[in-house]
Amino acid sequence: MTNGSEMLLTKPEIQAPSLAIIGGGVAGATAAVHLSELGLKVTLLEKSAGLVNGPPICHLHAGGNLYREISQQQCIELLRQSIETVRLYPHTLNRRPTVIAIPHSDPGSVQEVLPRLEVIRSAYQQLVAEDCHNKMLGEPSDYFRLYQQDELERLALKSQPKVPTSFDDWLIPFAQHTDLSQLKYPVVAVQEYGWSVFRLAASAHLTLDALPNCQVITQATLVDSKFVDQQWQLTYQDRDGYPQLLQCDYLINACGYETGKIDDLTHHPRQRLVEFKAAFVTHWPRCHQEWPEVIFHGPRGTPQGMAQLTPYADGVFQLHGMTQDITLFSDGLVSSTAESSQPCLPTYLQQKLTQGWSSQALSERTLRAIQHMSQFVPEFACAEVGGNPLFGAQQIPGVDASLRAADVTFEDNQYARIEVVKGSSALEAARRLVSTWQLADVDTGLSIEQQHPVCLSFSEQQIEQKAIELAELRGYPMALAKVVGIRHH
């Protein structure tokens, strides 16, 4: 097996360039994995105690099926980027379908979504034809299936097998517990998978620990930067509050919603939005079935906003309600200014990010999320608060709040910022750093799997075990870290 340093085809007398990455979320950690596997010298600074600790990732977004408002082009980009990223992290998927249902309370219709689903299916077919490793979402011919009300009523009479495999198997609990009279038909089942943020964090931790040319420094905050003689002179504060110096050739800003702070520090102004969001962890004690993910569409930001049910192990479900008093916050979308590239969230939201939630706010919003879901799944009303919310702020480059596919921008002085809106764009961003800056002479004939032998050397069990440790360390139920759905072979 080729190791990373052998892959870097530089001449012996030329020293490999050194890179500093600020921010160890999904973007920064993935860039560190990719660059280190190529044999480059990487230092990753992360201000919290661990990696991949940001907004609530729960969903792969392969094909953008949850977003009716985004362009077809963004959907196809998200599909390709998602498949590439999970080829790098194959043990992070929860392989079970997603059901997309449109209630009578929503002005849309399934007929509007169908042409786009056909386009995504054919784009997926094309990706699989180009490279069989791209078959991460099942057979392209089975990418989605439509269900009429009478079919769901028939499924409701069946018992779910212990290990569901077909769309029919997965839809049995949905058919049994959903108020089917509230929905427009057909309902869509699509091979859109769940994505475990804890197994993603575990994959990054294990890989970077095993790569000798990557140094990860946690609880480190960048406080000053100067570009002198073609090198960055960085000052960061370590975990004990002492200033430390770091020199590097290239500086990568991967600070997520705080990207603007580093832009200000390095004098590279940029327009952007930041949106605070939260998802809520609930436990449904009576649930002993394997659920698909379920999306009940609704007009965003209204009391009828989308309701999203994401299943995990042991009867734990994560809920989004796209209303102002559940997932969204009325003053939670903020913009940068002429004075600063860093959008400024209101104090009470900033405090949630730095100090966590009060038990009252946690309880109120979680119970509203349960109530919102129970209008479609009446039995869900007996669910209870299952843990701390998954929350964070999402950055959106530019001024278009509906943008969902984005990757990396370059400035002078060997400075770049990775600005992913969805985590599934992370590998593409890392690859663009290498190609634009010509950091390594990469053999383009090598597959993603061949380029990342260390990352792909860990088993599903190793990653699951590490993910459970991280979930418990961060105060979340271990159910969020466990593998659910069809296991990867």
Phi, psi and omega in degrees: 000134180286132174266168189305314187292332177289336183285340184277106188271057178264157178288145186304324183282349179267121181284139178299137180296154178255143183230140171248131176248125179258114180111122183247036172285196183299324182289309182294318181294320179293320176299318179297318178299310185295312183292321180291321178297334177279359177091006180283160181268116188236135168240127181248120176256127179228131187280339178270186185276350183209174183266156176051071188230029190259221185300166188283087172287132174216355196215137184291327184062037176280100180105357174060033186295341182278347188247104178285339190275349185268161185288157177301322180299317177297323179298316182292321177297314180298323179300308183295314181297320180297314182297318180296318182294320181279347167292327176287325183236065188294337184270014181260354183276143165255104190275094173206152186287172174242137177258129177249116184237140179246112181287162175299335182287353181257138183288346185281176175220155180296328181303330179289332185274334188299314180301323181291320178300321178297319179297316181294319179300316182289329175295321178294316177304317180296316179298321180290323178296324180290324185202118184296339177294343180283357182281069183265349187241035181078189180291134178303324180294338180259020188300319175214163179214145181258145179232130172271166185300319183294327177294319179293323179296324177292319179296328182297341181273353185265164172259138180286132175296157182301322177242096180292140178235319184268165173307316181303314180302314184291330185276355182302308180297324177299314181295325183284327190250348181272144173283093188294339181289344182276354191253152168273155183237156359285165171263145182255135167249130185226147180282066178249118192261163173279159182225124186270114180295329182285324177285334173294312177300318181296318180299316181294314180302309184296318182293311185291329175297329185271352183260112186293336183270008176242125176253121177257123179242110180267169183052043181235129182240125178290129182240341180205151178211140175221141176255108186230129178051050176063021176223150174272129173255109185252142172241126176233156178265127182276183186297338179264005178086007180270144176285139178229148181257146179215132177250142176205161179277323185232143180240125181243120180267109180234045189272015177058230185293344179261017179307323182298331179296318180286325174303317179295317183295326183259002179062049174234081185297149183203137177278137176200165173247156171228134179234125177277134180218156176219149171235155192240137184265124183230159177235128180249091191299332183279356185273119178233027180243165176266112183267151164281171167285147180228132177242117171259108185294155176190159181295120184304136175083354177260168178300342178264017184305161183311139175246126185236128182244111182250117184276142171235194181284164167057036177072017177266133179230141174259135182242137164244141170228112187280057176239165183290342182250013174238270184278323182267160179231134189303330179244029186269356177251115185232159187238154174291169182232176177296332183278329185213142176281352183263108175300145187250114178284152175301153188307317186293330177281322176301321179294324176299319181293325184265328186242355182087186187260149169286152182297330180292313181297319179300311183294315183300310184289323179296317181293326175294322179296320178297315180297318180300317180290324186290348175293335178257327180238084191307321182295342181292348179301337181273002177292160183228168176300129186249000181154188180294150176293155168264121188212165178169181179247139183253132177269147177227110181296146177082214185233004182265104185293345181267001180297133179232341179246114181207158179222281191216145175234147184245143176234179177288179180060033175053047181238134175221156174235132174269122183233074178275139173270321176246137183303334183291352176272001192295316183293319178303318180298316181297320180293324180293329175300315183295314185288319183291317181272357181051053185285330183211149177271085188280136175287108185291348177283347182280140178282169175305318182296318180289330180284341186233060184297327182290312181301322184272006181274349184271143180276164177302321181294317180299317183290319179298317181299313179296321181296320178297318177302314183294319180299314182292321178299325183268005174081029178243157178298141181294342178304329182290342183262342186287153176287129173235161182086202185279128183288150183277135177244000000 
